[in-house]
Amino acid sequence: MPASLTSEQVAQYHRDGFFCPVPALTAEEVARFRTRLEAFEAGQGTTLCKLPDLVKSKTHLLFTWMHELVTHPKVLDAVESIIGPDILLYHLTSWFKEPGETSFVSWHQDGTYFDLEPFEQVTCWIALSDSTREMGCVKVIPGTHVIGQRPHQDMFQKGNLLSRGQTLTETFDDSNAAFMELKAGQVSLHHTHVVHCSGNNTTGERRLGIGVSYIPTRCRTSPDARLTATLVRGEDRYGNFDLETPPARDFDETARAHHAACVDRFFTNNIKISKMRHVGGV
Protein backbone atom coordinates (compact mmCIF):
# COMPACT_ATOMS: atom_id res chain seq x y z
CA MET A 1 0.00 0.00 0.00
CA PRO A 2 1.31 3.50 -0.79
CA ALA A 3 1.96 6.27 1.69
CA SER A 4 -0.98 8.67 1.62
CA LEU A 5 0.20 12.04 2.95
CA THR A 6 1.51 14.60 0.49
CA SER A 7 5.08 15.87 0.73
CA GLU A 8 3.71 19.15 2.10
CA GLN A 9 1.76 17.33 4.82
CA VAL A 10 4.79 15.27 5.79
CA ALA A 11 6.85 18.47 5.96
CA GLN A 12 4.19 19.99 8.22
CA TYR A 13 4.40 16.96 10.54
CA HIS A 14 8.18 17.28 10.79
CA ARG A 15 7.90 21.04 11.38
CA ASP A 16 5.12 20.99 13.98
CA GLY A 17 5.45 17.51 15.46
CA PHE A 18 1.89 16.57 14.51
CA PHE A 19 -0.57 16.49 11.65
CA CYS A 20 -4.36 16.22 11.50
CA PRO A 21 -6.95 15.44 10.43
CA VAL A 22 -6.37 12.49 8.13
CA PRO A 23 -9.45 10.69 6.74
CA ALA A 24 -9.31 6.94 7.36
CA LEU A 25 -12.56 5.10 8.17
CA THR A 26 -15.93 5.32 6.48
CA ALA A 27 -19.04 6.03 8.52
CA GLU A 28 -20.05 2.41 8.03
CA GLU A 29 -16.71 1.16 9.34
CA VAL A 30 -16.89 3.43 12.38
CA ALA A 31 -20.38 2.14 13.16
CA ARG A 32 -19.25 -1.48 12.80
CA PHE A 33 -16.21 -1.10 15.08
CA ARG A 34 -18.18 0.86 17.66
CA THR A 35 -20.98 -1.70 17.62
CA ARG A 36 -18.48 -4.50 18.32
CA LEU A 37 -16.92 -2.49 21.14
CA GLU A 38 -20.18 -1.55 22.81
CA ALA A 39 -21.63 -5.05 22.47
CA PHE A 40 -18.62 -6.38 24.39
CA GLU A 41 -18.98 -3.66 27.04
CA ALA A 42 -22.68 -4.47 27.44
CA GLY A 43 -21.79 -8.10 28.05
CA GLN A 44 -19.23 -7.09 30.69
CA GLY A 45 -21.51 -4.57 32.38
CA THR A 46 -18.89 -1.81 32.27
CA THR A 47 -16.73 0.16 29.89
CA LEU A 48 -13.63 -1.40 28.35
CA CYS A 49 -11.32 1.06 30.10
CA LYS A 50 -12.65 0.13 33.54
CA LEU A 51 -12.03 -3.59 33.15
CA PRO A 52 -9.17 -5.17 35.14
CA ASP A 53 -6.06 -6.81 33.70
CA LEU A 54 -5.15 -3.72 31.64
CA VAL A 55 -7.67 -4.57 28.93
CA LYS A 56 -7.33 -0.97 27.68
CA SER A 57 -3.64 -1.63 26.87
CA LYS A 58 -2.55 -3.65 23.83
CA THR A 59 -6.25 -4.25 23.19
CA HIS A 60 -5.44 -5.40 19.65
CA LEU A 61 -4.24 -8.70 21.18
CA LEU A 62 -7.69 -9.40 22.65
CA PHE A 63 -10.15 -8.64 19.85
CA THR A 64 -10.14 -9.48 16.16
CA TRP A 65 -12.00 -6.26 15.37
CA MET A 66 -9.40 -4.14 17.19
CA HIS A 67 -6.61 -5.86 15.28
CA GLU A 68 -8.53 -5.13 12.09
CA LEU A 69 -8.86 -1.48 13.10
CA VAL A 70 -5.17 -0.91 13.83
CA THR A 71 -4.14 -2.64 10.59
CA HIS A 72 -6.66 -0.73 8.48
CA PRO A 73 -4.92 0.12 5.18
CA LYS A 74 -5.72 3.83 5.34
CA VAL A 75 -4.40 4.07 8.90
CA LEU A 76 -1.17 2.32 7.92
CA ASP A 77 -0.86 4.38 4.73
CA ALA A 78 -0.79 7.54 6.84
CA VAL A 79 1.76 6.05 9.26
CA GLU A 80 3.92 4.83 6.38
CA SER A 81 4.10 8.43 5.12
CA ILE A 82 6.02 9.29 8.29
CA ILE A 83 8.12 6.23 9.21
CA GLY A 84 8.32 4.11 6.07
CA PRO A 85 6.87 0.77 4.94
CA ASP A 86 8.23 -1.60 7.61
CA ILE A 87 6.01 -0.98 10.62
CA LEU A 88 5.64 -2.47 14.10
CA LEU A 89 2.81 -1.72 16.50
CA TYR A 90 4.68 -1.20 19.78
CA HIS A 91 1.86 -0.27 22.13
CA LEU A 92 -1.82 0.68 22.20
CA THR A 93 -4.02 2.44 24.71
CA SER A 94 -7.79 2.87 24.52
CA TRP A 95 -8.54 6.47 25.55
CA PHE A 96 -12.23 6.67 26.44
CA LYS A 97 -13.85 9.62 28.22
CA GLU A 98 -17.41 9.12 29.34
CA PRO A 99 -20.00 11.95 29.31
CA GLY A 100 -19.30 14.48 32.05
CA GLU A 101 -16.33 12.47 33.33
CA THR A 102 -13.60 14.45 35.07
CA SER A 103 -10.76 12.44 33.56
CA PHE A 104 -7.86 14.21 31.91
CA VAL A 105 -4.34 13.67 30.60
CA SER A 106 -1.52 15.80 32.00
CA TRP A 107 1.15 17.55 29.91
CA HIS A 108 3.59 14.87 28.82
CA GLN A 109 5.59 13.28 26.01
CA ASP A 110 4.64 9.80 24.82
CA GLY A 111 8.21 8.52 24.73
CA THR A 112 8.89 9.10 28.43
CA TYR A 113 8.88 5.42 29.41
CA PHE A 114 8.97 3.78 25.99
CA ASP A 115 12.74 3.24 26.03
CA LEU A 116 13.00 3.38 22.23
CA GLU A 117 15.82 4.43 19.94
CA PRO A 118 15.87 6.10 17.49
CA PHE A 119 13.09 8.49 18.50
CA GLU A 120 10.83 7.75 15.54
CA GLN A 121 7.69 6.48 17.28
CA VAL A 122 4.53 8.09 15.93
CA THR A 123 1.22 8.00 17.78
CA CYS A 124 -1.76 7.54 15.50
CA TRP A 125 -4.92 8.58 17.37
CA ILE A 126 -7.94 6.87 15.79
CA ALA A 127 -11.32 8.51 16.47
CA LEU A 128 -14.29 6.16 16.86
CA SER A 129 -16.36 9.18 17.89
CA ASP A 130 -16.02 12.89 17.33
CA SER A 131 -13.28 14.42 19.46
CA THR A 132 -13.78 18.13 20.06
CA ARG A 133 -12.23 20.50 22.58
CA GLU A 134 -15.45 20.25 24.63
CA MET A 135 -15.03 16.47 24.64
CA GLY A 136 -11.40 16.70 25.80
CA CYS A 137 -9.57 16.24 22.51
CA VAL A 138 -5.78 16.13 22.39
CA LYS A 139 -4.11 19.54 22.81
CA VAL A 140 -0.55 19.93 21.50
CA ILE A 141 2.17 22.59 21.63
CA PRO A 142 3.52 22.80 18.06
CA GLY A 143 7.25 22.43 17.57
CA THR A 144 8.05 20.99 21.00
CA HIS A 145 9.13 17.65 19.50
CA VAL A 146 12.55 19.21 18.75
CA ILE A 147 13.40 19.64 22.46
CA GLY A 148 14.04 15.92 22.94
CA GLN A 149 13.03 13.91 25.97
CA ARG A 150 12.41 16.16 28.99
CA PRO A 151 12.10 15.29 32.72
CA HIS A 152 8.79 13.92 34.00
CA GLN A 153 7.50 13.03 37.44
CA ASP A 154 5.07 10.24 38.29
CA MET A 155 2.15 12.07 39.90
CA PHE A 156 -0.65 9.45 40.04
CA GLN A 157 -3.28 12.22 40.22
CA LYS A 158 -6.92 11.24 40.58
CA GLY A 159 -8.57 11.28 37.18
CA ASN A 160 -5.31 11.25 35.21
CA LEU A 161 -5.65 8.60 32.51
CA LEU A 162 -1.89 8.09 32.16
CA SER A 163 -0.74 4.85 33.77
CA ARG A 164 1.75 6.58 36.06
CA GLY A 165 0.37 10.10 35.92
CA GLN A 166 3.60 11.03 34.17
CA THR A 167 3.78 14.83 34.03
CA LEU A 168 6.42 17.20 32.69
CA THR A 169 8.36 18.86 35.50
CA GLU A 170 8.91 22.07 33.54
CA THR A 171 6.27 24.44 32.22
CA PHE A 172 5.80 25.45 28.62
CA ASP A 173 4.17 28.42 26.96
CA ASP A 174 0.90 26.99 25.70
CA SER A 175 -0.45 30.22 24.20
CA ASN A 176 -0.11 28.75 20.70
CA ALA A 177 -1.43 25.30 21.64
CA ALA A 178 -3.48 23.55 18.95
CA PHE A 179 -6.56 21.42 19.54
CA MET A 180 -6.41 18.25 17.43
CA GLU A 181 -10.14 18.04 16.84
CA LEU A 182 -11.33 15.04 14.86
CA LYS A 183 -14.51 13.71 13.34
CA ALA A 184 -15.34 10.05 13.83
CA GLY A 185 -13.28 8.06 11.34
CA GLN A 186 -10.43 10.56 11.15
CA VAL A 187 -6.97 10.10 12.67
CA SER A 188 -4.22 12.36 13.92
CA LEU A 189 -0.47 11.75 13.98
CA HIS A 190 1.99 13.08 16.55
CA HIS A 191 5.66 12.65 17.36
CA THR A 192 6.90 10.78 20.43
CA HIS A 193 8.44 13.98 21.89
CA VAL A 194 5.74 16.55 21.16
CA VAL A 195 4.26 18.03 24.36
CA HIS A 196 0.52 17.39 24.66
CA CYS A 197 -2.37 16.89 27.08
CA SER A 198 -6.17 16.70 27.10
CA GLY A 199 -8.99 17.98 29.30
CA ASN A 200 -12.36 16.80 30.58
CA ASN A 201 -15.29 15.64 28.48
CA THR A 202 -17.97 18.20 29.32
CA THR A 203 -20.51 16.91 26.79
CA GLY A 204 -23.22 14.27 26.89
CA GLU A 205 -21.43 12.04 24.36
CA ARG A 206 -18.69 9.42 24.72
CA ARG A 207 -15.24 10.35 23.42
CA LEU A 208 -13.71 7.18 22.01
CA GLY A 209 -10.13 7.23 20.82
CA ILE A 210 -7.50 4.57 20.24
CA GLY A 211 -3.90 5.75 20.64
CA VAL A 212 -1.58 3.47 18.68
CA SER A 213 2.20 3.67 18.93
CA TYR A 214 3.78 2.67 15.62
CA ILE A 215 7.52 2.39 15.08
CA PRO A 216 9.79 1.50 12.16
CA THR A 217 11.25 -1.97 12.55
CA ARG A 218 14.73 -0.47 13.00
CA CYS A 219 13.73 0.88 16.43
CA ARG A 220 15.06 -0.96 19.47
CA THR A 221 14.88 -0.94 23.25
CA SER A 222 17.78 -1.25 25.68
CA PRO A 223 19.79 -4.49 25.32
CA ASP A 224 18.50 -5.95 28.58
CA ALA A 225 14.82 -5.47 27.69
CA ARG A 226 13.23 -7.97 25.33
CA LEU A 227 9.73 -6.65 24.64
CA THR A 228 6.98 -7.55 22.19
CA ALA A 229 5.43 -5.85 19.17
CA THR A 230 3.11 -6.69 16.29
CA LEU A 231 4.34 -6.58 12.71
CA VAL A 232 1.55 -4.75 10.88
CA ARG A 233 3.17 -3.93 7.54
CA GLY A 234 6.26 -4.80 5.57
CA GLU A 235 9.19 -6.88 6.81
CA ASP A 236 11.10 -7.09 10.08
CA ARG A 237 14.79 -7.49 9.17
CA TYR A 238 16.07 -6.49 12.61
CA GLY A 239 14.45 -8.88 15.12
CA ASN A 240 14.57 -6.35 17.97
CA PHE A 241 11.23 -7.55 19.37
CA ASP A 242 9.42 -10.82 19.93
CA LEU A 243 6.51 -10.70 17.54
CA GLU A 244 3.00 -10.78 18.99
CA THR A 245 0.26 -13.10 17.74
CA PRO A 246 -3.08 -11.60 16.60
CA PRO A 247 -6.15 -13.08 18.30
CA ALA A 248 -7.99 -15.86 16.49
CA ARG A 249 -11.18 -15.23 18.49
CA ASP A 250 -12.37 -12.35 20.63
CA PHE A 251 -11.35 -12.38 24.29
CA ASP A 252 -10.85 -16.14 24.45
CA GLU A 253 -8.50 -17.91 26.85
CA THR A 254 -5.60 -18.06 24.39
CA ALA A 255 -5.84 -14.37 23.51
CA ARG A 256 -6.12 -13.34 27.15
CA ALA A 257 -3.06 -15.37 28.17
CA HIS A 258 -0.97 -13.94 25.34
CA HIS A 259 -2.18 -10.42 26.11
CA ALA A 260 -1.34 -10.80 29.81
CA ALA A 261 2.20 -11.96 29.05
CA CYS A 262 2.89 -9.13 26.60
CA VAL A 263 1.39 -6.45 28.83
CA ASP A 264 3.35 -7.71 31.82
CA ARG A 265 6.62 -7.44 29.91
CA PHE A 266 5.79 -3.92 28.76
CA PHE A 267 4.82 -2.54 32.17
CA THR A 268 7.60 -4.35 34.03
CA ASN A 269 10.04 -2.51 31.78
CA ASN A 270 8.04 0.70 32.22
CA ILE A 271 8.43 0.51 36.00
CA LYS A 272 12.13 -0.31 35.70
CA ILE A 273 12.74 2.74 33.52
CA SER A 274 10.87 4.92 36.00
CA LYS A 275 13.06 3.70 38.89
CA MET A 276 16.23 4.19 36.86
CA ARG A 277 15.12 7.74 36.19
CA HIS A 278 14.65 8.48 39.89
CA VAL A 279 10.88 8.15 40.16
CA GLY A 280 9.95 9.79 36.91
CA GLY A 281 12.86 12.13 36.23
CA VAL A 282 14.90 11.70 33.06
C-alpha positions, -999 to 999 in steps of 0.1 A, spaced: 0 0 0 13 35 -8 20 63 17 -10 87 16 2 120 29 15 146 5 51 159 7 37 191 21 18 173 48 48 153 58 68 185 60 42 200 82 44 170 105 82 173 108 79 210 114 51 210 140 55 175 155 19 166 145 -6 165 116 -44 162 115 -69 154 104 -64 125 81 -95 107 67 -93 69 74 -126 51 82 -159 53 65 -190 60 85 -201 24 80 -167 12 93 -169 34 124 -204 21 132 -192 -15 128 -162 -11 151 -182 9 177 -210 -17 176 -185 -45 183 -169 -25 211 -202 -16 228 -216 -51 225 -186 -64 244 -190 -37 270 -227 -45 274 -218 -81 281 -192 -71 307 -215 -46 324 -189 -18 323 -167 2 299 -136 -14 284 -113 11 301 -127 1 335 -120 -36 331 -92 -52 351 -61 -68 337 -52 -37 316 -77 -46 289 -73 -10 277 -36 -16 269 -26 -36 238 -63 -42 232 -54 -54 197 -42 -87 212 -77 -94 226 -101 -86 199 -101 -95 162 -120 -63 154 -94 -41 172 -66 -59 153 -85 -51 121 -89 -15 131 -52 -9 138 -41 -26 106 -67 -7 85 -49 1 52 -57 38 53 -44 41 89 -12 23 79 -9 44 47 -8 75 68 18 61 93 39 48 64 41 84 51 60 93 83 81 62 92 83 41 61 69 8 49 82 -16 76 60 -10 106 56 -25 141 28 -17 165 47 -12 198 19 -3 221 -18 7 222 -40 24 247 -78 29 245 -85 65 256 -122 67 264 -139 96 282 -174 91 293 -200 119 293 -193 145 321 -163 125 333 -136 145 351 -108 124 336 -79 142 319 -43 137 306 -15 158 320 12 175 299 36 149 288 56 133 260 46 98 248 82 85 247 89 91 284 89 54 294 90 38 260 127 32 260 130 34 222 158 44 199 159 61 175 131 85 185 108 77 155 77 65 173 45 81 159 12 80 178 -18 75 155 -49 86 174 -79 69 158 -113 85 165 -143 62 169 -164 92 179 -160 129 173 -133 144 195 -138 181 201 -122 205 226 -155 203 246 -150 165 246 -114 167 258 -96 162 225 -58 161 224 -41 195 228 -6 199 215 22 226 216 35 228 181 73 224 176 80 210 210 91 177 195 126 192 188 134 196 225 140 159 229 130 139 260 124 162 290 121 153 327 88 139 340 75 130 374 51 102 383 21 121 399 -7 95 400 -33 122 402 -69 112 406 -86 113 372 -53 112 352 -56 86 325 -19 81 322 -7 48 338 18 66 361 4 101 359 36 110 342 38 148 340 64 172 327 84 189 355 89 221 335 63 244 322 58 255 286 42 284 270 9 270 257 -4 302 242 -1 287 207 -14 253 216 -35 236 189 -66 214 195 -64 183 174 -101 180 168 -113 150 149 -145 137 133 -153 100 138 -133 81 113 -104 106 112 -70 101 127 -42 124 139 -5 117 140 20 131 166 57 127 174 69 108 204 84 140 219 57 166 212 43 180 244 5 174 247 -24 169 271 -62 167 271 -90 180 293 -124 168 306 -153 156 285 -180 182 293 -205 169 268 -232 143 269 -214 120 244 -187 94 247 -152 104 234 -137 72 220 -101 72 208 -75 46 202 -39 58 206 -16 35 187 22 37 189 38 27 156 75 24 151 98 15 122 113 -20 125 147 -5 130 137 9 164 151 -10 195 149 -9 232 178 -13 257 198 -45 253 185 -60 286 148 -55 277 132 -80 253 97 -66 246 70 -76 222 54 -58 192 31 -67 163 43 -66 127 16 -47 109 32 -39 75 63 -48 56 92 -69 68 111 -71 101 148 -75 92 161 -65 126 145 -89 151 146 -64 180 112 -75 194 94 -108 199 65 -107 175 30 -108 190 3 -131 177 -31 -116 166 -62 -131 183 -80 -159 165 -112 -152 185 -124 -123 206 -114 -124 243 -108 -161 245 -85 -179 269 -56 -181 244 -58 -144 235 -61 -133 272 -31 -154 282 -10 -139 253 -22 -104 261 -13 -108 298 22 -120 290 29 -91 266 14 -64 288 33 -77 318 66 -74 299 58 -39 288 48 -25 322 76 -43 340 100 -25 318 80 7 322 84 5 360 121 -3 357 127 27 335 109 49 360 131 37 389 162 42 369 151 77 362 147 85 399 109 82 402 100 98 369 129 121 362 149 117 331 
